[in-house]
Amino acid sequence: MSTTEQRVAVVTGAARGIGAATAVRLAAEGRAVAVIDLDEAACKDTVAQITAAGGKAIAVGCDVADEAQVEAAVTRIAAELGAPTILVNNAGVLRDNLLFKMSATDWDTVMNVHLRGAFLMSRACQAHMVDAGFGRIVNLSSSSALGNRGQVNYAAAKAGMQGFTKTLAKELGKFGITANSVAPGFIVTEMTKSTAERVGMGFEDFQAAAATQIPVQRVGRPEDIANAIAFFTGDAAGFVSGQVMYVAGGPLN
Ligand SMILES: NC(=O)c1ccc[n+]([C@@H]2O[C@H](COP(=O)([O-])OP(=O)(O)OC[C@H]3O[C@@H](n4cnc5c(N)ncnc54)[C@H](O)[C@@H]3O)[C@@H](O)[C@H]2O)c1
């Protein structure tokens, strides 16, 4: 890569929440960013925020669990922005329920978006990274990977993301590619808002209750996670690989 060439970052689930904050942050670091989400039109706010700040971004509609859509999306990104050498597997969904009430469909949906999605996106982008002799992959795990009542599907998927990450690190290291995982605690997004609704609490009360359990006594913001992702995706982090960083306002048991 010449010194003037921009690295291309792909962020999935970037229409809102942690993904949107990450896309904006990586653009501020000088990356050209492909903003992926299910609905291309829903990505336009994130793209507009980046371009208004002088950055470069495109919106890409893609279901990360769909093999053909992923292949088409990565081909399009490579053609329009250049070879994607930074990938943030952030797209996610919740389908919470206690084990005895959980449907097989809800199990499959969570596995497909998180694990199959990260697998398909990583496989599609790694060819470009190998060619470039450089790559950065960051996979979103969660504090729920340690076990969380009502989330047997999500906890398994997020623990799976950690094993997936460590294996990518071992397989791809020799090509100049690192893989790391960021495991957020409570972050204020539509996802945690939906959890508050499910348990019948107002979102403000839900956040206040969560904050009392967090050593730094506040809940997290999407930017807290974007900061950690920016570190892992930076050129300077080339000797950090296969790690899981919990970003949760304190240690977890
Ligand atoms: N918010 C938290 O407290 C928290 C904590 C730990 C981990 N996480 C993880 O961080 C990531 C982002 O979470 P968030 O809180 O910003 O969630 P969010 O629900 O606000 O955003 C998730 C985005 O992913 C998109 N998405 C869902 N399925 C998709 C698919 N198949 N293909 C493409 N895009 C898809 C959604 O449309 C949405 O825009 C997720 O992986 C989540 O599991 C969040």
PDBQT file of the ligand as one rigid body, heavy atoms in Angstrom, charges set to zero:
ROOT
HETATM    1  N1  LIG A 301     -25.546  -3.024  23.426  1.00  0.00    +0.000 N 
HETATM    2  C1  LIG A 301     -24.897  -3.808  24.284  1.00  0.00    +0.000 C 
HETATM    3  O1  LIG A 301     -24.993  -3.643  25.510  1.00  0.00    +0.000 OA
HETATM    4  C2  LIG A 301     -24.013  -4.919  23.777  1.00  0.00    +0.000 A 
HETATM    5  C3  LIG A 301     -23.304  -5.664  24.712  1.00  0.00    +0.000 A 
HETATM    6  C4  LIG A 301     -22.488  -6.688  24.276  1.00  0.00    +0.000 A 
HETATM    7  C5  LIG A 301     -22.368  -6.963  22.946  1.00  0.00    +0.000 A 
HETATM    8  N2  LIG A 301     -23.068  -6.239  22.031  1.00  0.00    +0.000 N 
HETATM    9  C6  LIG A 301     -22.898  -6.598  20.635  1.00  0.00    +0.000 C 
HETATM   10  O2  LIG A 301     -22.495  -5.470  19.898  1.00  0.00    +0.000 OA
HETATM   11  C7  LIG A 301     -23.001  -5.546  18.569  1.00  0.00    +0.000 C 
HETATM   12  C8  LIG A 301     -23.795  -4.294  18.243  1.00  0.00    +0.000 C 
HETATM   13  O3  LIG A 301     -24.854  -4.179  19.173  1.00  0.00    +0.000 OA
HETATM   14  P1  LIG A 301     -25.782  -2.898  19.317  1.00  0.00    +0.000 P 
HETATM   15  O4  LIG A 301     -26.094  -2.786  20.744  1.00  0.00    +0.000 OA
HETATM   16  O5  LIG A 301     -25.205  -1.746  18.590  1.00  0.00    +0.000 OA
HETATM   17  O6  LIG A 301     -27.095  -3.459  18.577  1.00  0.00    +0.000 OA
HETATM   18  P2  LIG A 301     -28.214  -2.740  17.684  1.00  0.00    +0.000 P 
HETATM   19  O7  LIG A 301     -29.382  -3.658  17.727  1.00  0.00    +0.000 OA
HETATM   20  O8  LIG A 301     -28.406  -1.318  18.059  1.00  0.00    +0.000 OA
HETATM   21  O9  LIG A 301     -27.551  -2.779  16.216  1.00  0.00    +0.000 OA
HETATM   22  C9  LIG A 301     -27.313  -3.986  15.566  1.00  0.00    +0.000 C 
HETATM   23  C10 LIG A 301     -27.348  -3.731  14.072  1.00  0.00    +0.000 C 
HETATM   24  O10 LIG A 301     -27.089  -4.996  13.414  1.00  0.00    +0.000 OA
HETATM   25  C11 LIG A 301     -27.964  -5.063  12.283  1.00  0.00    +0.000 C 
HETATM   26  N3  LIG A 301     -28.164  -6.442  11.875  1.00  0.00    +0.000 N 
HETATM   27  C12 LIG A 301     -28.890  -7.395  12.513  1.00  0.00    +0.000 A 
HETATM   28  N4  LIG A 301     -28.912  -8.532  11.799  1.00  0.00    +0.000 NA
HETATM   29  C13 LIG A 301     -28.168  -8.307  10.683  1.00  0.00    +0.000 A 
HETATM   30  C14 LIG A 301     -27.820  -9.099   9.561  1.00  0.00    +0.000 A 
HETATM   31  N5  LIG A 301     -28.238 -10.367   9.451  1.00  0.00    +0.000 N 
HETATM   32  N6  LIG A 301     -27.041  -8.535   8.601  1.00  0.00    +0.000 NA
HETATM   33  C15 LIG A 301     -26.638  -7.250   8.693  1.00  0.00    +0.000 A 
HETATM   34  N7  LIG A 301     -26.925  -6.450   9.745  1.00  0.00    +0.000 NA
HETATM   35  C16 LIG A 301     -27.697  -6.977  10.719  1.00  0.00    +0.000 A 
HETATM   36  C17 LIG A 301     -29.257  -4.403  12.774  1.00  0.00    +0.000 C 
HETATM   37  O11 LIG A 301     -30.098  -4.044  11.688  1.00  0.00    +0.000 OA
HETATM   38  C18 LIG A 301     -28.720  -3.236  13.573  1.00  0.00    +0.000 C 
HETATM   39  O12 LIG A 301     -28.570  -2.074  12.790  1.00  0.00    +0.000 OA
HETATM   40  C19 LIG A 301     -23.826  -6.824  18.500  1.00  0.00    +0.000 C 
HETATM   41  O13 LIG A 301     -23.022  -7.885  18.003  1.00  0.00    +0.000 OA
HETATM   42  C20 LIG A 301     -24.157  -7.069  19.949  1.00  0.00    +0.000 C 
HETATM   43  O14 LIG A 301     -24.447  -8.425  20.182  1.00  0.00    +0.000 OA
HETATM   44  C21 LIG A 301     -23.899  -5.219  22.421  1.00  0.00    +0.000 A 
ENDROOT
TORSDOF 0
